[in-house]
Amino acid sequence: MTSPSSSSSDTDAPASVPAKVKKEALGWMEWIRGWLYLAYEMLFQRIMASHLQNPLPLPPLDDVTCVITGSTSGIGRETARQMAQAGAHVVMAVRNTKAAHELIRKWQDEWSGMGLPLNIEVMELDLLSLESVVKFSEAWNARLGPLHVLINNAGIFSIGEPQKFSKDGYEEHMQVNHLAPALLSVLLLPSLIRGSPSRIVNVNSIMHQVGFVDTEDMNVTSGKRKFTSLVGYSSSKLAQVMFSSILHKKLPAEAGISVICVSPGIVQTNVARDLPKIVQTGYRLIPYFIFNAEEGSRSSLFAATDPQIPEYCELLKTDEWPVSAFISQDCRPTNPSEEAHNLETSYRVWEKTLQMVGLPSDAVEKLLEGEDISCKFGAQQHQD
């Protein structure tokens, strides 16, 4: 693997800019560049990924245990099916457990006679409830077994709908796409350490290129920005990249845990209604260029199984690269957005995220030392 191409960074502010000036939004050039990048990816993603086989060939995964969120539809469904067929023990962490069980029956029937029965199980997880995330993590960690791969796949993009909040009080895009996966990743660290070398794979989006995170207004309620589903979605995906970058830095090499963000590319979906007219036109006129779910799952599968990933992540850490590993839809290393390189904001996102999900600021350090931590959203906290 080669390092991603160089990108300008906001980590070293010019001397003429006061250190305390707080960025309020993306600059026009950053915003335009982000949308041009998205248009370029839609037009050329199939060409850039033409070297990939479909489905992506996987190595034997008989000794791998993998938790996949949102695995009853789309990219997550394909990821779960293919990893199970490669021999992995797959845990479908989903809200709709009935749909997951029906899928497993279908997959087992299709696989009958082709090998051992697929090793898949279902556990309930509702990312719109941080208490559910805590319950899931406690149940899994109580097994005292290894976890080799966590794929934070589940996400929402509530097109054209008014702003909604979870019962925890957080904007739904921010909670489902960032806060809940962040909490899950931290709480499952004991199992990931037991599974070392292990991986956390965050299914991100090229839409993070037009995202901006205001850590003082994560819910987008202050009025400084008008909320749209596009603002909610892109901001949550950028926050995920920023959080991943700091988690990547805080995990020492001896922990053996790699943190990777991936872009599945532009996959067949209903999100187009909230995108600019030129992108909507592209969705209607050139469906050939849009990936199906199987094609969209390749970057997740690559990040979860490629043997060079741990070495690549460690190389980035050694080089003090400001962001975590980011794998593009063509299964090659790439750079996240310029804003994602802003380490100062990334550390603020880290601190604010831990505060919002109810974890102590030293949660990762304590878990790495084998200590227990408590979360304010844990069930035991509601018994007082």
N, C-alpha and C positions, 0 to 999 in steps of 0.2 A: 504493500500500500504506500502511496505517496501522500505527502502533506497537502492540505487544501491550498488553493491559490491564495496569495497574500491579499489582505484587505485593510483598508485604513481603519484605525481604531480611535475611539474616543477616550481611551484610558489616559492619555497624556494630553491635557488641555493646553492649548497655546498660551504663552505667557501673557498675551494681551487680554485673555478672557479671565475674569475674576473667578476664583475657585468655587465661590459660593453661588454662582449663577445656576439656577435650576432649569433644566430643559423642560419646556412646556408641551412640545409636540415635535413630530418629525419635521425636518426641514423640507422645503419644496423639492429639492434635488433628491433627497432620500425617498420621498414619497413617489416621485415620478420614476425613479430608478426601480423601486419595488414593483410598481405596476408593469413596467417594461419587462422586468425579469419574469413576472407571472405570465405575460403574453408570450414571451420567448419560450418558456417552458411548455406552454400549451401547444404551441406550433411545432416544437422540435423534440418533445420528450420521447416520442416513439423512435425517432431517428437516433437520439442519444442512447437509448436503451436497446438498440437493435442487436447488440452483441449478447444480450441475455436470452437464455432459454425460458420458455414458458410451458409448464411450471418450472420454477427454479429448482435445479437438482439439489438435494439436501444430503448431507452425510448421515450415516446411521446415528440415531439419537436415543438409543436404548437406555442409556444411563442418565438421561436429561429429564429433569422435572421443570415444567414451565407453567406459570400462571399467566393467563391472557384475559384482560378485561374486555368487555364489549365483544364477545366472540360468537354472538348468535346471528350476525349479519355482516355484510360487506367484507372489508379487509380482514377484520378480526376472525370472521368465520373461515375464510380461506387459510389464514395463518394457523388456526387451531387444527383444521382438517389435515393440512399438509405436514405439520409437525407430528401429529398423532400417527399418520401413515408412515413417517420416518422412524417411528418407534418410541417417541417421547411420551412421558407421562404428562398429559395436558390437563390442567385445571381450568375449566371455563368459569371465570368469575363474572357473574352476570346478574342483572336484576330479574329477568324473565327466565326463571329456572325451568319452567314447563317447556318453553321453546328450545332450551338447550338440551333437555332430555330427548325431545322429539328428534333433534338433529343427530344426537348420538345414535339413536336407533336406526336412523336412515344411513348414517355413515357405516355402522356395523354391518348392515345388510349389504351395502355396496362392497364392503371389504371382505365379506365372507368368502373363504376359500383362497384368499391371497396372502394369508399369513396369520399370525396370532391376532386375536381380537384387539381392537384399538384400546389403549389404556387412557381413557378419558373419564373425568368426573366433573361434577357440577357443584359449585359453592355460590351461595347468594351474596351479591355485593351491589349496593345501590350507591353510586357516586354522588347522588344528590343528598346523601345523608352521611356526614362525617362520622356519626356514631356507627353506621354500618361498616365504614372502612375500618374503624377500630375493632369492631367485633370480628370481622373477617381476618384481620391481622393476628388478633389474639388466638383465634381458632387454628390458624395455620401454624403460627409459631409454637403452639402447644404440642404439635406433633413431634417437635424436636428433630425434624428431618431436614434435609438440604433443599434449597431452592436454587436452581441453576440459572433460570431466566425469568424475569418479570417483564412482560410486555404490556405497557400502559397504552392500550389501543383505543379504548372507549373515548368518544368525544361527541359533542353536539354542535350544531350550527342551526339555530332556530330562525330560519329565514323569514323575514317580514313580520315577525311577531313582536309584541311589545316587550319591554324589559321585564324579566321575571327574576325572582329571588328564591333561593332554596329555603328550607325551614331553618337552616343555620344562619340565614341572613345575608347570604352572598349571591351576587349576580351569577346566574346559572352557568353561563359559558365559563366564567372564571373558576367556578367550583368544579365542574365536571372535567374541564380540559386541563386544569392546572392544580388547584388546591387539593382535590381528592387524590389524584395520582401522586402528588408530592408527599402527602401524608402516608399513603400506602407504601411508597418507596422507602421512606424513613423507617416506618414501623416494621417492615419486613427485612431490615438489615440483618437481624440475628440469623434468620434462615438463609439469607444470601451469603453471609459469612460462612455458614456451615456448608454451603454449596460451592464455595470458592474453588476454582475461578468461576465467577458468575457474572451476569449482565443485567442491567436495567435498560430496557429499550423503550424510548418514548416516541410514539407515533405522532409526529409533528405535522407541519404543513408549510408550503411555500408562502402561504398567506401571512406567516409571521413577518415576512419582508415589509409589509405595510402596517405592522402593529406598533403600538407605543404604549408603554406602561408608566402610569403615574402612581407611584407607591402610596401617595396620600389620597388617591381616589381610585382604588382597585375596583370598586363597585360601579364606577362611572355614574355617580349621583350628585357630584358637586355642581354640575352645570357648566364646568369649564369645557367639556366636550359633549356634544349631542350624542346620545346613545343610539346606535343602530346594531343590528345583529352582526354586521361586518366589523364594527368597532369592538364589540364584545369578543368575537371569535379571534380576530387577529391579535388583540391584546393578550388574550389568554395563551395563545400559542407562543408569543414572544416571551411571556412570563415563564413558560415551561422551559424554553431554551436557556434563559438566564438562570433559573433555579438549577437546572441540570449542570450548568457550567460550574457553579459553586459547589454542588455536591461532588462533582468530579474532582475538584481541587481538595475537598476535605477528606476524601477517602484515600488513605495511604496505600502504597503499593502492596504492602503485606496483607491488606484486606482482600485483595484479589477481586474487586468488583469494578467492572467497566460500566460507564454511563454513556449511552449513545442516543442521540436524537436522529430520527429518520424522516424523510419526506417521501410519501408514497407516490407523488406526482399528482396530476389532475385526473381523478378517477370518476367514472360515471356516477352521477349524484344529482340531487335536486337543488344544489346550492346556487345554481346560476342566476336565479331570479334576483339575488341581492348584489350581483356583481355589475361592474360597468357595462354599458351597452356593447362595447366592442368585444368584451369577453363573452357576454350572452350570445352574441352573434356567432362567435367561434364554437360555442357549445352546440348550436343548432346546425351550423353549416359543415363542420368538420368533425363529426363523431369518430371518424377513423383515428384521430390523434388523441382521443381520450382513452385512458386505460380502463379495462374492466377490473373487477375486484381481484381476480387471480394475478393479474399483472401488477396491481397496486400493492399486493402483499409481498412482492419480491424484496423490497428494501428492508422490511421488518424481518423476514426470514433470513436474509443475508446478515443483518446486524446480530441476530440471535444465534447464528450457527457458524459463521465464517471463522476459521481458526486464527486468522491474523488480527481480529478485532482487539483482543486484550493488548497485544503488542503495540498496536496503533494508538490506543488510548493512553498507554503508558508513555509512548513517545511524545504525545501532545503535552502530557503533564511534565515530563522532563524538560521540554522546550519552553515551559511556562506559557503555553498558548492560552489566550484569554477565554476561549470557549471550549465546550466539550466537543467530542466527536459528533459530526453531523454527516450522515450518509444520504445522498440524493437518490432520486427515483431510479437512476441507472446503476445503483449499487457501487458508487464511487464516492470517496471523501469530497466534501464541498464545504463552502463557508456559509454560515448563517448570515443574517443581515448585519449591516454596519452597526446598527443600534444594539444588536446582540453582543457586540464587542465592548460595550460600555460597562466596564467592570464595576465602576462606582454604583451604577444603577442596579447591576446584577446582585451586588451585596445587599442593597436596600430591598430588592425583591426577595432575597433569601430570608432576611430578618423579618420582613413583613409577613411572608408566607408562614413561617413558623409561628408567629404571633396569631395569625388568623386561624390556623388549624389547631391551635391550643397545645403546642409543644414547647418545651423549654429551649432557650437559644443554644444550649450545649447538648441538644438531644443526640446528634450524631456522635459526638465525642464520647458520651456516656455509653451508648450502645456498642461502640467499637471496643470499649473497655469491659464489656460484659455486664454493665449495670442496667437496672430496670429504669424505665421512664414512665411517666403518666401523661395522659392526654385529657384535656378538659372535656372532650367529647366522648370519653370512655363511659361505658354503662355504669361503672362503679361511681362515677362522679355525679350521677343523677339520683343516687340513693340517699344523699345527705338531706 
